[in-house]
Amino acid sequence: MPYPDEFEGFMINSQDKWSDFEKKEFKVKPFEDRDIDIKIDACGVCGSDVHTINGGWGEAPMPICVGHEVIGKAIRVGDKVTTCKVGDRVGVGAQIRSCLECENCKSDNENYCPDMVGK
């Protein structure tokens, strides 16, 4: 089964109308060697999502789809993934990527990675 070019989610078009969600399709980044594709069982919306959509942290690119704290099963893993396999129960918090090469990452402190990417 080929990896999809688009996903579907609830998005906003303007921070001025941050509670007016519309179900829309959006393009996803290409699947890479360190990615894990998750069949999501549950997704949380936290305070950082609310601050993002209502402008509490400044402007955000629009349209935007929030909700980053997910739990589910790994249905595809990249070639360089060593921490889980297809079928494992997995979760994602506020951070989605780190370099896995620096001193912080190598000491299980990925949340302090200078190259980490937040949700």
C-alpha positions as a Markdown table, in Angstrom:
| # | Residue | x | y | z |
|---|---|---|---|---|
| 1 | Met | 0.0 | 0.0 | 0.0 |
| 2 | Pro | 1.6 | 3.3 | -1.0 |
| 3 | Tyr | 2.1 | 6.1 | 1.5 |
| 4 | Pro | -0.7 | 8.7 | 1.1 |
| 5 | Asp | 0.2 | 12.2 | -0.1 |
| 6 | Glu | -2.7 | 13.7 | 2.0 |
| 7 | Phe | -4.3 | 13.2 | 5.3 |
| 8 | Glu | -7.6 | 14.5 | 6.7 |
| 9 | Gly | -8.0 | 16.6 | 9.9 |
| 10 | Phe | -9.9 | 19.3 | 11.6 |
| 11 | Met | -8.3 | 22.7 | 10.7 |
| 12 | Ile | -8.8 | 26.4 | 11.3 |
| 13 | Asn | -8.2 | 29.0 | 8.7 |
| 14 | Ser | -7.8 | 32.1 | 11.0 |
| 15 | Gln | -6.7 | 32.7 | 14.5 |
| 16 | Asp | -9.5 | 35.3 | 14.7 |
| 17 | Lys | -12.0 | 32.4 | 14.2 |
| 18 | Trp | -10.0 | 29.8 | 16.2 |
| 19 | Ser | -13.1 | 27.8 | 17.2 |
| 20 | Asp | -14.4 | 27.4 | 13.6 |
| 21 | Phe | -12.9 | 24.1 | 12.6 |
| 22 | Glu | -13.4 | 22.5 | 9.2 |
| 23 | Lys | -12.6 | 19.0 | 8.1 |
| 24 | Lys | -10.0 | 19.3 | 5.3 |
| 25 | Glu | -7.3 | 17.4 | 3.6 |
| 26 | Phe | -3.7 | 18.5 | 3.9 |
| 27 | Lys | -0.4 | 17.4 | 2.4 |
| 28 | Val | 2.1 | 15.4 | 4.6 |
| 29 | Lys | 5.8 | 15.4 | 4.5 |
| 30 | Pro | 7.4 | 12.4 | 2.7 |
| 31 | Phe | 8.0 | 9.3 | 4.9 |
| 32 | Glu | 11.6 | 9.1 | 5.9 |
| 33 | Asp | 14.0 | 6.5 | 7.4 |
| 34 | Arg | 13.5 | 7.6 | 11.0 |
| 35 | Asp | 9.7 | 8.0 | 10.8 |
| 36 | Ile | 7.0 | 5.9 | 12.4 |
| 37 | Asp | 3.5 | 5.8 | 10.9 |
| 38 | Ile | 1.0 | 5.4 | 13.7 |
| 39 | Lys | -2.6 | 4.2 | 13.4 |
| 40 | Ile | -4.0 | 6.6 | 16.0 |
| 41 | Asp | -6.4 | 5.3 | 18.7 |
| 42 | Ala | -6.6 | 8.6 | 20.6 |
| 43 | Cys | -5.4 | 12.1 | 20.2 |
| 44 | Gly | -5.3 | 14.8 | 22.8 |
| 45 | Val | -5.6 | 18.5 | 22.4 |
| 46 | Cys | -3.6 | 20.4 | 25.1 |
| 47 | Gly | -3.0 | 23.9 | 26.2 |
| 48 | Ser | -0.2 | 24.4 | 23.6 |
| 49 | Asp | -2.7 | 23.6 | 20.8 |
| 50 | Val | -5.1 | 26.2 | 22.1 |
| 51 | His | -2.3 | 28.8 | 22.4 |
| 52 | Thr | -1.3 | 28.0 | 18.8 |
| 53 | Ile | -4.7 | 28.3 | 17.3 |
| 54 | Asn | -5.9 | 31.4 | 19.2 |
| 55 | Gly | -2.7 | 33.4 | 18.7 |
| 56 | Gly | -1.5 | 33.1 | 22.3 |
| 57 | Trp | 2.0 | 32.5 | 21.1 |
| 58 | Gly | 1.8 | 34.8 | 18.1 |
| 59 | Glu | 1.0 | 34.1 | 14.5 |
| 60 | Ala | 1.0 | 30.5 | 13.2 |
| 61 | Pro | 0.9 | 29.3 | 9.6 |
| 62 | Met | -2.7 | 28.9 | 8.3 |
| 63 | Pro | -4.5 | 26.7 | 7.8 |
| 64 | Ile | -3.4 | 24.6 | 10.7 |
| 65 | Cys | -4.4 | 21.2 | 12.2 |
| 66 | Val | -3.5 | 20.7 | 15.8 |
| 67 | Gly | -3.5 | 17.7 | 18.1 |
| 68 | His | -0.1 | 16.2 | 18.7 |
| 69 | Glu | -0.3 | 13.9 | 21.8 |
| 70 | Val | -1.3 | 10.6 | 20.2 |
| 71 | Ile | -1.4 | 7.0 | 21.1 |
| 72 | Gly | -1.8 | 4.1 | 18.8 |
| 73 | Lys | 0.0 | 1.2 | 17.0 |
| 74 | Ala | 3.0 | 1.4 | 14.7 |
| 75 | Ile | 1.9 | 0.3 | 11.2 |
| 76 | Arg | 5.1 | 1.3 | 9.4 |
| 77 | Val | 8.6 | 2.1 | 10.6 |
| 78 | Gly | 11.5 | 3.6 | 8.7 |
| 79 | Asp | 14.7 | 1.7 | 8.0 |
| 80 | Lys | 16.6 | 3.5 | 10.7 |
| 81 | Val | 14.1 | 3.0 | 13.5 |
| 82 | Thr | 15.4 | 0.8 | 16.3 |
| 83 | Thr | 13.1 | 1.6 | 19.2 |
| 84 | Cys | 10.0 | -0.1 | 18.0 |
| 85 | Lys | 8.6 | -2.4 | 15.3 |
| 86 | Val | 5.3 | -2.7 | 13.4 |
| 87 | Gly | 2.5 | -3.7 | 15.8 |
| 88 | Asp | 4.0 | -2.0 | 18.9 |
| 89 | Arg | 1.9 | 0.4 | 20.9 |
| 90 | Val | 3.5 | 3.8 | 20.6 |
| 91 | Gly | 2.8 | 7.4 | 21.7 |
| 92 | Val | 4.0 | 10.8 | 20.7 |
| 93 | Gly | 4.2 | 13.8 | 23.0 |
| 94 | Ala | 5.1 | 17.4 | 22.3 |
| 95 | Gln | 8.3 | 16.7 | 20.5 |
| 96 | Ile | 8.4 | 15.1 | 17.1 |
| 97 | Arg | 12.1 | 14.9 | 16.2 |
| 98 | Ser | 15.6 | 15.1 | 17.5 |
| 99 | Cys | 19.0 | 14.5 | 15.8 |
| 100 | Leu | 19.7 | 11.3 | 17.8 |
| 101 | Glu | 23.4 | 12.1 | 17.3 |
| 102 | Cys | 24.3 | 14.7 | 19.9 |
| 103 | Glu | 25.4 | 14.1 | 23.5 |
| 104 | Asn | 21.9 | 14.9 | 24.8 |
| 105 | Cys | 20.3 | 12.4 | 22.5 |
| 106 | Lys | 22.8 | 9.7 | 23.2 |
| 107 | Ser | 22.1 | 10.0 | 26.9 |
| 108 | Asp | 18.3 | 9.6 | 26.5 |
| 109 | Asn | 17.7 | 13.3 | 26.9 |
| 110 | Glu | 16.3 | 14.0 | 23.4 |
| 111 | Asn | 14.0 | 16.7 | 24.8 |
| 112 | Tyr | 17.2 | 18.8 | 25.3 |
| 113 | Cys | 18.5 | 18.2 | 21.7 |
| 114 | Pro | 19.6 | 21.5 | 20.1 |
| 115 | Asp | 18.0 | 20.3 | 16.9 |
| 116 | Met | 14.8 | 19.0 | 18.3 |
| 117 | Val | 11.5 | 19.9 | 16.5 |
| 118 | Gly | 8.5 | 20.6 | 18.6 |
| 119 | Lys | 5.0 | 19.6 | 17.6 |
